[in-house]
Amino acid sequence: MGFPRNRPPWADDSYQRSGTHPATRWRMPAAVDGSAKMSFSTCVIVMVGGAVGTLARYLVSGWALPISRDLPWGTVLINVTGSFVIGLFGTLTLASGRFPASDNLRLFVMVGLCGGYTTFSSFSLQTLDLMRSGAMLRASLNIVLSVALCVGAVALGHVVAAGFANDAVPIAQAAIEEES
């Protein structure tokens, strides 16, 4: 089953354009024309969402520790549920969606909560957007590069830090750190 080349009306590309919902008091900071402004209240909204997401990630990680002996099931669960939430909420709350929401609420959930919970959700959303627009090669490249470069970056960071820490072998000092 292929993805349509033309973006369907329900496609969420809100992270690429300025906010247009009538309840919006500000414009997305990533506008192409550079005219968007980021307000202090918007930053607070994203920060609070991030705090809630981070706490949720910590709690889920702790809950999953007993079943995470052979595979980091907490991380898998977090990445999958975060990806599901950003896809579900992002689609349902578009200005043209079934349950339109203000840009501030969308930022709270999609950038703050999902971003604090997992950055994998943003990666998944962006990859799906590439696939739906017919850019299968770019989507595949995004997947391969993101996974390979992130694993490589963790390894490189470990090697560099081990050099400063008398060749330390472990990266995490508590099991919960690897689940986060």
N, C-alpha and C positions, 0 to 999 in steps of 0.2 A: 504494500500500500504506500503510495507516494504522498508527498505533501504538496499542496497547491503552490504554484509559482507566485500568484498574486496573493497578497496578504488579505485574509478574510476580514470582514468588518469587526469580528470579535477578537482579533489578534491583539495582544497586549504589547504595544510598543511605547507605552507611556514613559518609560525610562529614557526614551530618545527625543522627546518633545516637551514643550512647555505645558503646564497644567491648563486645562480648559473647563473644568467642572465649575458650575455657577457658584458653589459654596466656597470656592478657593479664594484665599486672601493673598496669596503669594504665587510666584511662578517657579517652576522647577529650576534648580541651579544649573542644569546641564543644557540650557537652550543653545542651539547652534549659533544664533545671532549674538550671543554674549550679553543680551539685555536682561537676563534673569538675575534676581537678587535672592540671596539666602538670608532669612531672618533669624534672629535669636530664638524666637518661639518655635520655628521649624527645627532648629538644631536640638532644642530641648525635647520636642516630640520624638525625634529619631533616637536621642539618647535614652529616653525612658523606655521606648520600645526595645532598644538594644539591651538595656538592663534586664527587662522581663525575659527576653530571649536567652540571654546568658544564664540567668537563674534556671530557666526551664532546661537548658542543655545540661547544666550541672546536676539537676535533680534526675533527669532521665539517665544520665551517665551513671550516677550512683545506684539507681534502681537496677540497671542492667549489669552491674559488676559481677554478680554471681553467675550469670550465663555467658560471660565474655572471656572464658578461659582460652578457647581455641581461635576465636575470631572476635574482633571488637564490635559485638552486636549493638552496643549502645550507639556507637558512631554510625553504624549502618542505619539503625532506626532513626537517628537524628537527621541524617542526610536525606533519607527517603521521606520522612514526614515533613521536613522543612521544604523539600522540593514540591511535595503535594500541596502544602499550604500556600506557597507562593503562586503556584499554578492555579489553584482553585480561587483564592481570594483575588488575585490579579485579574482573572477573567470575569468573575462575577461582579466586581466593583468598578469596572470601566464606566466612564460617563455614559456610554451607550449600552452598558450591560444590564443585567437583570436587577441588580441592587447597587445603583451608582453610589459611590462614596466620595467624600472630599479628598483632595490630594493629601491633606494632612493625615487622614486616617490611613490612606494607602501607604504613605511614607512610614507611619508608625508600624504597620504590620509588615510590609514588604522589605523595607530597608532596615528599620530598627529591630523588630521582633525576629524576623527571619534571618537578618544579618547577624544578630547576636546569637541566635540559635544555631545557624550554620551558613557559611558563605556558599556552600554547595548548592543551595537553592537558587541563588542568583546565577551561578554558572549553568545550572540546568535550564533555567528560564531563557537565558541568552542562547544556549545551544538549540533549544526547541524553536526559538524565533528564527534562527539561521536555517534550520531544517524546513520550517513552514514556508519560508521565503524561497525555497528551492536551492539554497546554498549548501548542498550536502557535503561537498569537499571542505568548505570552510567550517562546517559543523564538526566534521570528523577531525579536522586539524585542531579545532578548539578542544575537543575531547582528549586527543592524544597529547597535545602540548600541555594542557592544563594538568593532566595526571602525571605525565613524565616530568615536567618541570617542577611541579610541587613536591613530588617524591624526591627529585634530585635536589631541590632547595633544602628540604629537611635534612638530607644526607650531608650536603655541603655545610649547612649550619652546624650540624653535629661534629663534622670533622674539624671545622674552624674552632668551635668551642672546646673540643677535646684537646686541642693543642694548647689552650690556655688553662685547662683543668687537669693537667698531668695525665693525659690520655684516658680520660673518663670514658667508660663504655656505655652506661645507661644514659638515656635522654630524659626520661621522666623519673621522678623520684617517688611518685605515688601512683597507684593504678588508676585513680580517677583522672589524672592528667592526660593519660592516653585515651581516655574515653571522651574527652572534651573536644 
